[in-house]
Amino acid sequence: MKLDKRITNLIITGFSGTGKSLVAEEVARGLNWDFLDTDDEIVKETGKPIAEIFRQDGEGKFRELERETIRKACQQRQTVIAIGGGAIVDPQNYELLAKTGLIVCLEAKPETIYERLFREAACSPETEVRPLLANDNPLERIKQLKASRQPYYANVDWTVHTDNLNISQVAEEVIRAWRLLRLAHPPHLNPLPSRERKLGSQLKANDDVACVVETTTQSYPVFVGYDLLDKLGEKMKQAALSGTATVISDENVFSLYGSKVEEILKDAGFAVNSFVVPPGEETKNMDYATKIYDFLVEHRAERDDIIIALGGGMVGDLAGFVAATFLRGMPWIQVPTSLVAMVDASIGGKVGVNHPEGKNLIGAFYQPNLVLADCQTLTTLPQRELTSGWAEVIKHSMILDEEFVQFLESNVDRLTKLEPELLTRAIARSAAIKAQVVSQDEKEREGKRTILNYGHTIAHGLEAATQYKRFLHGEAVAIGMVGAAKLSQRLGLLPSAAVERQQALLQKFGLPTVFSGLDLTEITKAMELDKKTKEKAIRWVLLQDIGKVIIRSDVPYQDVLAVLRELAEP
Ligand SMILES: NC(=O)c1ccc[n+]([C@@H]2O[C@H](COP(=O)([O-])OP(=O)(O)OC[C@H]3O[C@@H](n4cnc5c(N)ncnc54)[C@H](O)[C@@H]3O)[C@@H](O)[C@H]2O)c1
């Protein structure tokens, strides 16, 4: 299989009697794509049946017409194209087809083919007998001709053996192949942005794709753009999704974007149901998961239907958990609408609900099929939520990307005013950093994902000490980042100028860098219970430089206490 191909179409080939046209038509229906049969096009163009063209004008003329029809067909997008059984033998046709689509060959034994063609002729005696049957020993003729084409059929991307399958089963197999193979050739996706690439060029001409998350269980694009919601249906169809979409959202977000999303999905040919939950962290629990299961049962949701999480991180975690568990897993889409969700929660497949004894205690790793972030939705996000989200963006820059730090520093005003182009670039870059990290450590087993916890050790201490009521997560992370940088400085890892630089950036984005009125022992107690401990030692994510992290498990308690004292306002 060629590795540089762009998949825009799906091509079905195979010998006569393998069901190419019927299968292609059914696959097109299943994918919600267009359908085209090159033989039918030739008949339409010439006004003559194929057998007559062969008889009157010769095979040479037919192949010429076929070549021209294939050339035109290859200019289509999202089309399932059934081609004649001999078309692929022509190198010019093959090259063109292989460049623009996945080629699937339908296979059958000569005996099966003979039987099918014979039955077809008996059932519709009014149609002209196929040339293959119009000779003394049709089975032998089928065997010979098929053998001569076999090397070309072997050159395709995927083969489906059809002897024991009906048309629908073959179509299902083709769709399955398409789902598997498109991961090897995502449509118009760029690889993860390289570290050297300039921010300015990052989003140009790349079809809204900020990055691709590549894990062992799923590879999926993260689309980031302004006004991108309108393309949701189109992107889902490109990802070969079809069926009923269940939108899960919270009351705030649904009242703003629910009907728009429903319309967009319906226009793209999806059936739509919506389930709306109350906003807030209290909703992220098993009770609401069960309510959603009940809704899906009531609406007879099937395994290939789609869950759409429309909202902030709370909705993403809850809807993703339902998608991971209902019918042992359904396809799902993240449509994040908060800044935290766009750059963090929607990427990486961590889904879950809270338990009365702790946050996120019940969950799974279950990757979405795609993420689509429309930055315009941030215009309605409450200011405090927005500011909190910038903490995660700054965190991503601080741990891995000094160039991104400079970009944020130079554009604070325009970013906080949500200027579309810059906002899109910042979110795309931040999402790409998260994607890069989770792609290397999907299930948080190899320690690489730990670096995302920069600022989080102290943050969790602050949140737990205040019963998760006082700080938004990003606010606590901002203070935690200041603490981690100060700790890095105490350990001789980071110059004071870098500590100040980070602090200044956080403040410019309106984030807190100190706290007041808290008992330090409450905080340290919560930190020791923090889930990021390994064999009782806290694994501190620290900075060696701006854009360069290091993990240390040997940080003296006294230094932590001293830093907490510095962070505490009198
Ligand atoms: N899965 C992960 O990897 C991951 C990572 C980080 C956070 N999280 C989870 O994400 C949640 C926090 O996410 P969050 O900060 O988005 O909280 P959230 O989902 O509760 O959203 C915050 C508030 O903003 C509202 N909102 C969201 N988008 C809006 C919009 N465009 N316009 C108007 N209002 C809008 C919501 O209704 C809510 O009231 C937590 O549950 C946290 O555990 C998960």
PDBQT file of the ligand as one rigid body, heavy atoms in Angstrom, charges set to zero:
ROOT
HETATM    1  N1  LIG A 601     -10.369  14.547  31.312  1.00  0.00    +0.000 N 
HETATM    2  C1  LIG A 601      -9.362  15.331  31.548  1.00  0.00    +0.000 C 
HETATM    3  O1  LIG A 601      -8.236  15.073  31.115  1.00  0.00    +0.000 OA
HETATM    4  C2  LIG A 601      -9.589  16.595  32.333  1.00  0.00    +0.000 A 
HETATM    5  C3  LIG A 601      -8.600  17.579  32.399  1.00  0.00    +0.000 A 
HETATM    6  C4  LIG A 601      -8.881  18.753  33.078  1.00  0.00    +0.000 A 
HETATM    7  C5  LIG A 601     -10.106  18.928  33.690  1.00  0.00    +0.000 A 
HETATM    8  N2  LIG A 601     -11.036  17.931  33.611  1.00  0.00    +0.000 N 
HETATM    9  C6  LIG A 601     -12.365  18.095  34.237  1.00  0.00    +0.000 C 
HETATM   10  O2  LIG A 601     -13.000  19.195  33.604  1.00  0.00    +0.000 OA
HETATM   11  C7  LIG A 601     -13.869  19.837  34.526  1.00  0.00    +0.000 C 
HETATM   12  C8  LIG A 601     -13.555  21.291  34.508  1.00  0.00    +0.000 C 
HETATM   13  O3  LIG A 601     -13.776  21.795  33.210  1.00  0.00    +0.000 OA
HETATM   14  P1  LIG A 601     -14.383  23.234  32.956  1.00  0.00    +0.000 P 
HETATM   15  O4  LIG A 601     -13.498  24.200  33.619  1.00  0.00    +0.000 OA
HETATM   16  O5  LIG A 601     -14.651  23.384  31.525  1.00  0.00    +0.000 OA
HETATM   17  O6  LIG A 601     -15.721  23.198  33.815  1.00  0.00    +0.000 OA
HETATM   18  P2  LIG A 601     -17.265  23.061  33.423  1.00  0.00    +0.000 P 
HETATM   19  O7  LIG A 601     -17.487  22.062  32.381  1.00  0.00    +0.000 OA
HETATM   20  O8  LIG A 601     -17.990  22.883  34.705  1.00  0.00    +0.000 OA
HETATM   21  O9  LIG A 601     -17.569  24.494  32.798  1.00  0.00    +0.000 OA
HETATM   22  C9  LIG A 601     -17.464  25.634  33.601  1.00  0.00    +0.000 C 
HETATM   23  C10 LIG A 601     -18.727  26.492  33.476  1.00  0.00    +0.000 C 
HETATM   24  O10 LIG A 601     -18.714  27.160  32.231  1.00  0.00    +0.000 OA
HETATM   25  C11 LIG A 601     -19.953  26.932  31.559  1.00  0.00    +0.000 C 
HETATM   26  N3  LIG A 601     -19.625  26.964  30.135  1.00  0.00    +0.000 N 
HETATM   27  C12 LIG A 601     -18.819  26.128  29.451  1.00  0.00    +0.000 A 
HETATM   28  N4  LIG A 601     -18.674  26.559  28.198  1.00  0.00    +0.000 NA
HETATM   29  C13 LIG A 601     -19.393  27.685  28.075  1.00  0.00    +0.000 A 
HETATM   30  C14 LIG A 601     -19.606  28.622  27.032  1.00  0.00    +0.000 A 
HETATM   31  N5  LIG A 601     -18.985  28.503  25.866  1.00  0.00    +0.000 N 
HETATM   32  N6  LIG A 601     -20.423  29.655  27.254  1.00  0.00    +0.000 NA
HETATM   33  C15 LIG A 601     -21.011  29.824  28.473  1.00  0.00    +0.000 A 
HETATM   34  N7  LIG A 601     -20.825  29.005  29.512  1.00  0.00    +0.000 NA
HETATM   35  C16 LIG A 601     -20.018  27.952  29.310  1.00  0.00    +0.000 A 
HETATM   36  C17 LIG A 601     -20.450  25.632  32.093  1.00  0.00    +0.000 C 
HETATM   37  O11 LIG A 601     -21.831  25.515  31.938  1.00  0.00    +0.000 OA
HETATM   38  C18 LIG A 601     -20.013  25.710  33.534  1.00  0.00    +0.000 C 
HETATM   39  O12 LIG A 601     -20.962  26.444  34.261  1.00  0.00    +0.000 OA
HETATM   40  C19 LIG A 601     -13.669  19.130  35.844  1.00  0.00    +0.000 C 
HETATM   41  O13 LIG A 601     -14.673  18.194  36.030  1.00  0.00    +0.000 OA
HETATM   42  C20 LIG A 601     -12.329  18.445  35.692  1.00  0.00    +0.000 C 
HETATM   43  O14 LIG A 601     -12.204  17.306  36.504  1.00  0.00    +0.000 OA
HETATM   44  C21 LIG A 601     -10.805  16.788  32.945  1.00  0.00    +0.000 A 
ENDROOT
TORSDOF 0
